[in-house]
């Protein structure tokens, strides 16, 4: 059984950026772990911090279940504050998780994504990128390798390297893989709808900007106060069809999610040709 880990700075990032692909892999028998980096304590409209954390966490579990994700790990950093967290502190947590859970593939934001204004996305991506190679070293975070019974021991782990890196972004610097997700797009949309409070807050941001512009859109008002599925279906379906067209597929019948997928880079062909089974 192959294993995947999605490192999601916020609860809804996994569903929004790669939810269909995760659902597809889960349906194929992959064991998927979701790492939620922040607590999303501010991502709501009109709720207290405590209520916001509770609601967003409950809705994240619902969304994860729809995608077929079995395990959720909470790192608990304060949302919208990762820019103030030392990069090494984030990196150590990701190195530890790679060594402990040994994922074959990791999904995360592209550290070189274009025009990304959310520093939670950027900082988490930068820390993951470093963790990919630091996790292989036997001199980084030696406490991970200590005897579990020792004073600083954390489980007797060992160096480990993730095989596949699936990068997503608002705008990728390069797209080299489009995953066909037509048959599971409904699960992506349903899982995103499960993040109701976070989606309400996202929609409200656009509504406020339109207000400053002197406009309103009744569809946004209706989505915030009632059923938002029609809006999310329109947005996600259009995006999925657009990705399919860019792949040279029929956009009327097929949908896709886009990634910058990395494995061995320029060494891929050599390893395919000369690599021997373990």
C-alpha positions as CSV (number, residue, x, y, z in Angstrom):
1,X,0.0,0.0,0.0
2,X,1.4,3.4,-1.0
3,X,1.1,6.3,1.5
4,X,0.7,10.0,0.9
5,X,0.8,13.0,3.2
6,X,-0.8,16.4,2.4
7,X,0.7,19.3,4.3
8,X,-2.1,21.8,4.5
9,X,-1.4,25.2,6.1
10,X,-5.1,25.7,6.6
11,X,-7.9,23.2,7.0
12,X,-9.5,23.8,3.6
13,X,-6.3,23.9,1.4
14,X,-6.2,20.2,0.8
15,X,-9.7,20.1,-0.6
16,X,-9.4,23.3,-2.6
17,X,-6.1,22.5,-4.3
18,X,-5.8,18.7,-4.6
19,X,-9.0,17.3,-3.1
20,X,-10.0,15.3,-6.2
21,X,-6.6,13.8,-6.6
22,X,-6.5,12.8,-2.9
23,X,-10.0,11.2,-3.3
24,X,-8.8,9.3,-6.4
25,X,-5.7,8.0,-4.6
26,X,-7.8,7.0,-1.6
27,X,-10.2,5.1,-3.8
28,X,-7.2,3.2,-5.2
29,X,-6.2,2.1,-1.7
30,X,-3.7,4.7,-0.8
31,X,-3.3,5.5,2.9
32,X,-3.5,9.3,3.2
33,X,-2.5,11.5,6.2
34,X,-3.5,15.2,6.4
35,X,-1.2,17.5,8.3
36,X,-3.0,20.7,9.3
37,X,-0.3,23.3,10.2
38,X,-2.4,26.1,11.7
39,X,-5.5,26.2,13.9
40,X,-7.6,28.5,11.6
41,X,-8.8,30.4,14.7
42,X,-9.6,33.6,12.7
43,X,-11.2,32.1,9.6
44,X,-14.9,32.7,10.3
45,X,-17.6,35.4,10.3
46,X,-19.1,36.6,13.6
47,X,-17.8,33.7,15.7
48,X,-15.5,33.8,18.7
49,X,-12.0,32.4,18.4
50,X,-13.0,29.3,20.5
51,X,-16.1,28.7,18.3
52,X,-14.1,29.3,15.1
53,X,-11.5,26.6,16.1
54,X,-14.2,24.2,17.1
55,X,-16.4,24.6,13.9
56,X,-13.4,24.6,11.5
57,X,-12.0,21.5,13.1
58,X,-15.3,19.6,12.9
59,X,-15.8,20.6,9.3
60,X,-12.2,19.6,8.4
61,X,-12.9,16.1,9.8
62,X,-16.0,15.9,7.7
63,X,-14.2,17.0,4.6
64,X,-11.4,14.6,5.2
65,X,-13.8,11.7,5.5
66,X,-15.4,12.6,2.2
67,X,-11.9,12.6,0.5
68,X,-11.1,9.2,2.1
69,X,-8.4,10.6,4.5
70,X,-8.0,8.4,7.5
71,X,-5.4,10.3,9.6
72,X,-5.3,13.9,10.7
73,X,-2.3,15.5,12.5
74,X,-2.7,18.9,14.1
75,X,0.5,21.0,14.5
76,X,-1.5,23.9,16.1
77,X,0.4,27.0,15.0
78,X,-1.6,30.2,15.1
79,X,-3.2,30.9,11.7
80,X,-1.9,33.9,9.7
81,X,1.2,34.1,11.9
82,X,3.6,31.6,10.3
83,X,5.7,34.5,9.0
84,X,6.7,35.1,12.6
85,X,7.6,31.5,13.3
86,X,11.3,30.5,12.8
87,X,11.6,28.5,9.6
88,X,13.7,25.9,11.5
89,X,10.9,25.3,14.0
90,X,8.5,24.4,11.2
91,X,11.2,22.4,9.3
92,X,11.9,20.2,12.3
93,X,8.2,19.3,12.7
94,X,8.0,18.2,9.0
95,X,11.3,16.3,9.2
96,X,9.9,14.4,12.2
97,X,6.7,13.6,10.4
98,X,8.5,12.3,7.3
99,X,10.7,10.1,9.4
100,X,7.8,8.8,11.5
101,X,5.2,8.2,8.9
102,X,7.4,7.5,5.8
103,X,5.1,8.9,3.1
104,X,5.8,7.8,-0.4
105,X,4.3,11.0,-1.8
106,X,3.8,14.5,-0.2
107,X,1.4,17.1,-1.4
108,X,2.1,20.7,-0.5
109,X,2.2,24.3,-1.8
110,X,4.9,25.0,-4.3
111,X,7.6,27.1,-2.5
112,X,8.1,28.9,-5.9
113,X,4.4,29.5,-6.5
114,X,3.8,32.8,-8.3
115,X,2.0,35.8,-6.8
116,X,1.3,34.1,-3.5
117,X,0.3,36.7,-0.9
118,X,-0.5,34.3,2.0
119,X,2.6,33.9,4.1
120,X,1.2,30.8,5.8
121,X,1.2,29.1,2.4
122,X,4.7,30.4,1.6
123,X,6.4,29.6,4.9
124,X,5.0,26.1,5.2
125,X,6.1,25.4,1.6
126,X,9.6,26.7,2.3
127,X,9.9,24.6,5.4
128,X,8.6,21.4,3.7
129,X,11.1,22.0,0.8
130,X,14.0,22.0,3.2
131,X,12.6,19.1,5.1
132,X,12.7,16.9,2.0
133,X,16.4,16.8,2.0
134,X,17.2,17.5,5.7
135,X,15.2,14.4,6.6
136,X,17.7,12.3,4.8
137,X,20.7,13.4,6.9
138,X,21.8,11.5,10.0
139,X,23.1,14.7,11.7
140,X,20.0,16.8,11.5
141,X,17.8,16.5,14.6
142,X,19.7,13.6,16.1
143,X,17.2,13.5,18.9
144,X,14.8,11.8,16.5
145,X,17.2,8.8,16.5
146,X,17.6,8.5,20.2
147,X,16.5,5.5,22.2
148,X,12.8,5.9,22.9
149,X,13.4,5.4,26.6
150,X,16.1,8.1,26.6
151,X,15.7,11.6,28.0
152,X,15.4,13.2,24.6
153,X,14.2,10.2,22.7
154,X,11.2,10.6,20.4
155,X,10.7,7.2,18.9
156,X,14.0,5.7,17.6
157,X,13.5,7.0,14.0
158,X,15.9,6.9,11.1
159,X,16.8,9.0,8.0
160,X,14.1,8.9,5.4
161,X,13.5,10.4,1.9
162,X,10.1,11.1,0.4
163,X,9.9,9.7,-3.2
164,X,7.3,11.9,-4.9
165,X,6.6,15.6,-4.4
166,X,3.3,16.9,-5.7
167,X,3.3,20.7,-5.6
168,X,0.2,22.8,-6.0
169,X,-0.4,26.6,-6.0
170,X,-2.7,29.4,-7.0
171,X,-0.3,29.8,-10.0
172,X,2.4,27.2,-10.5
173,X,5.7,28.2,-12.0
174,X,5.5,25.1,-14.1
175,X,2.9,22.5,-14.7
176,X,4.3,19.1,-15.7
177,X,1.5,16.8,-14.6
178,X,-2.3,17.0,-14.9
179,X,-4.2,14.4,-13.0
180,X,-7.5,13.3,-14.5
181,X,-10.2,13.6,-11.8
182,X,-13.5,13.6,-13.7
183,X,-14.9,10.7,-11.8
184,X,-14.1,12.2,-8.4
185,X,-14.7,15.9,-8.9
186,X,-18.0,15.6,-7.0
187,X,-16.1,14.5,-3.9
188,X,-13.7,17.5,-4.2
189,X,-16.7,19.8,-4.4
190,X,-18.6,18.1,-1.6
191,X,-15.5,18.1,0.7
192,X,-15.0,21.8,-0.1
193,X,-18.6,22.6,0.8
194,X,-18.1,20.8,4.1
195,X,-15.7,23.7,5.0
196,X,-18.7,25.9,5.2
197,X,-17.4,28.5,7.7
198,X,-14.1,28.9,5.9
199,X,-15.8,29.2,2.6
200,X,-18.2,31.8,4.0
201,X,-15.2,33.8,5.1
202,X,-13.5,33.4,1.7
203,X,-16.6,34.5,-0.2
204,X,-17.1,37.4,2.2
205,X,-13.6,38.7,1.3
206,X,-14.7,39.0,-2.3
207,X,-18.0,40.5,-1.3
208,X,-16.2,43.2,0.7
209,X,-13.8,44.0,-2.2
210,X,-16.8,44.3,-4.5
211,X,-18.5,46.7,-2.0
212,X,-15.4,48.9,-2.1
213,X,-15.7,48.8,-5.9
214,X,-19.3,49.9,-5.7
215,X,-20.8,46.6,-6.8
216,X,-22.6,43.6,-5.4
217,X,-23.2,40.1,-6.7
218,X,-26.4,38.4,-5.4
219,X,-24.8,35.0,-5.9
220,X,-22.3,35.8,-3.2
221,X,-24.9,37.0,-0.8
222,X,-27.0,33.8,-1.4
223,X,-23.9,31.6,-0.9
224,X,-23.0,33.2,2.4
225,X,-26.5,33.1,3.8
226,X,-27.7,29.8,2.3
227,X,-26.6,27.1,-0.1
228,X,-23.1,27.7,-1.4
229,X,-22.9,24.5,-3.5
230,X,-24.0,26.1,-6.8
231,X,-21.3,28.7,-6.5
232,X,-18.6,26.2,-5.6
233,X,-19.8,23.8,-8.4
234,X,-19.5,26.6,-10.9
235,X,-16.0,27.6,-9.8
236,X,-14.5,24.1,-9.4
237,X,-16.0,22.7,-12.5
238,X,-14.8,25.6,-14.6
239,X,-11.3,25.2,-13.1
240,X,-11.3,21.4,-13.7
241,X,-12.4,21.8,-17.3
242,X,-9.8,24.5,-17.9
243,X,-7.0,22.3,-16.6
244,X,-8.2,19.5,-18.9
245,X,-8.2,21.7,-22.0
246,X,-4.7,22.8,-21.2
247,X,-3.7,19.1,-21.1
248,X,-5.2,18.7,-24.6
249,X,-8.2,16.8,-23.4
250,X,-11.9,17.4,-24.1
251,X,-13.0,20.0,-21.6
252,X,-16.6,19.1,-22.1
253,X,-16.2,15.5,-20.8
254,X,-13.0,15.6,-18.7
255,X,-11.6,17.5,-15.7
256,X,-8.1,17.7,-14.1
257,X,-6.0,19.1,-11.3
258,X,-2.6,20.6,-12.1
259,X,0.7,19.9,-10.3
260,X,4.4,20.4,-10.5
261,X,5.4,16.8,-9.8
262,X,8.9,16.0,-8.9
263,X,10.7,12.7,-8.3
264,X,14.3,12.2,-9.5
265,X,14.5,15.1,-11.9
266,X,17.2,14.7,-14.6
267,X,18.1,11.3,-13.1
268,X,14.7,9.8,-13.7
269,X,15.5,8.0,-16.9
270,X,18.7,6.5,-15.5
271,X,17.1,5.2,-12.4
272,X,14.2,3.7,-14.4
273,X,16.7,1.9,-16.6
274,X,19.3,0.8,-14.0
275,X,17.3,0.6,-10.8
276,X,17.0,-2.9,-9.3
277,X,14.0,-4.0,-7.2
278,X,14.6,-4.1,-3.4
